[in-house]
Amino acid sequence: MTRTVSSVPRMGGERLLTGPVLRVWIANLGAFTSFGALLLVLPLYARDELAASDIGVGIAVGAGSISALLFGPASGRIADRRGRRKVIIAGALVMVLGYVALALGPPLGGVALIRLLVGAGEAAFVVAALTIVVDVAPPGRRGEAVTLITVASYIGLTVGPLAGDLLLGDGRFALVWIFAALCVAIPSIGILTLGETRPQTDEKAPAGWLPPRAALGPGLLVFFGLLGFGGYNAFAALYAREIGFDHPGLIFGLFGLVVVIIRTLGRRIPDRLGGRRTLAISFVCLGVGLATIGAWQSVPGLFAGTVVFAVGQALVYPSAILLAMEGTSTAERSAVVGSVGAFVDVALGVGAFVLGAIAEITSYGEAFLVSAAIATSGLLALAFMSRSARMRPASVEEGAS
């Protein structure tokens, strides 16, 4: 039996963006606007200002994913034991300080260190934000609530690169980092007035720091789906320059716009089709989109592939979160979100580093083709997991009892 002990009421009716969810939505929008600007500008800063190689660019972009991987599950455990509000505020503060530090113009090693620290803050912020909306959403609409929050994420990822491109101009990197800090700081003021949403249950949050078992399968599927996204984040801007397109912010803007449209108009797709079927559709779109970018090495190919890739990207994470939530208890809710999110971070980090190494040896086109093969292989992992679940229904029920 679950008793909600915070001052935040559970939502009823048809509206989801109300009260605490709206405040989290706005704060999430600001956080991902800053991250969108970073995705575009950080690779350019590493290349233009620090003369970094492709591997160096990959390290600069992917360093934050290492700490996010380590701290994601831990931040979930902390949120389950101490509350969501403290975790989201701490995460926002670390992000703001990290962007201010980047504005001081550190060398490549300093950038990597800052990204390691800020990655932990990003993980804490996202874990707490997603768990808050799940806490207050009606039980039958939690998947939709998560999807709506991620709409804010991708609006930010749409606006951020465009703003970053505009502010950067001829090399105003410090201005971009100050803008990113303000994007996090100002909207997060509303979080300070948010009450604690953590429900009190008869079951205490488990001791220990390891990821919950229910998160491992969905997390692995997220890894297959988002590894290509890591390479895309790190090298789409450089690839656009290579094929003669001088406004790479438009590519990131198009990507974010497509994701926002799919997650807004199709926000109930995971609930209606089910997590597994939606993930299968997403893997197909991811593979086709990345293959198009890699094989059709032209500006039209980059735009067309980005659209298809974005459709798949829009469906992966909400479906995986919904799949993980079905197999966990309320007492481990944040831990599950944090653990699945850790797979996101490791996919982005590994993708940036491994595909950067492939691009260094071969070309950007070859790296995108490898990404396509990895994304498509997610179908095999999904089929194996679905078959295993059908063959062991009794053990699943015993484990849940």
C-alpha positions, 0 to 999 in steps of 0.5 A: 500500500502506498501513501503520498506524504508530500504536499504535492497532490497526485494529478487526476483528470486529463491534464498532465502539464499542471502544478509540479509537472509544469515546473519540472517541464520548464526546468527540464526545458532550460537544462536541455537547451543548455545541453543542446548548445553544448552538443553543437559548440563543444566539438567546435571548441575542442577542434577550433580552440584546442586543436583536438583530434577526432579522438580528442573531440570524442573525449571532450564530448563523451567525458560527462557520460562516464560520470553520469554512468557511475552516478545515475544509479547512485542518484536514483538510490539517493532520491529513493531514500532522501527525496527527489527535491534535494537531488534535482536542486543539487544537479542543477547547481552543479550544471550551472557551475560547470558552464561557468567553468567552461567560460573561463577557457580551460584546456582539453584536460580541463574540459574533460574534468569539467564534463566529468563533474557536470555529467554527475549533475546532469544525471541527478537532474534528469533522474529526479525530474523523471521520477517526480512526474511519475510520482504525481501522474495517474498510474495509467498515464505514467508513460505519457507523463514521461513522454511529455517531459522528454518533449521539453528535453527535445525542444531544448535540444532543438532551440539550444543548437540554434541559439548556440550557433547564433551566439557563437558567431566568429568564436564567442565560446564564453558567451555560449557557456554563460548562456547555457548557465543561465538556461539552467539557473533561471528556470530552476528557481521554480524547483525551489518551491516544489514540495517533496513527491517521494511516496512513503511505502510499506516497502523501504528502499533497498540497501546498496547501490547496484542497479535494480535487476528490472532496469538491466534488460531495458537499459541494454536496449537503450544502449543499442538504440542510443550508441549511434546518437553518441556519434551523431552528437559528436560528429554531425557538426563536423560531418556537415562541414566536410560535405559543404554545409556551413550551418550545422545548427540547422541539422540539430534543430531539425533533429530536435523538431522531429523528435518533438513532433513525434513525442507530442502527437504520438505520446501515447504510442508506447502505452498503446503498442506496448514497449517491446513493439515500439522499441522494434519500430524505433530500431528499424528507423534508427538503422535506416536513418544512420545508414542513409547519412553514412551511405548518401554522403551529401547535404540532402542525405544528411537531412533525410537520414536525420529525419528518419533517425529522429523518428526512431530516437523519439521512441526509444527512451520512453518505451524503455522506461515504461518497460522497466517500470512494469517490473519494479516497485515504488520503493525503487522507482528512482533507482530504475530511472537512474539505471536506465539513464545510466545506459543512455550515458554510457551509450553516448560516451561509448558512441562518441569515443568508438565512432570517433576512433572509427572516423579517425581511421576511416571516415565519418560516413563509415562511422555512421554505417557502423552506427546503423549496424549496431542500432539494427542489432538491437532487434536481435537483443529485443527478440531474445529478451522477448523470447526469454520472457515468454519461456519463464513466466513463472519465475517472473511472477515468483520474483515479483511476489 
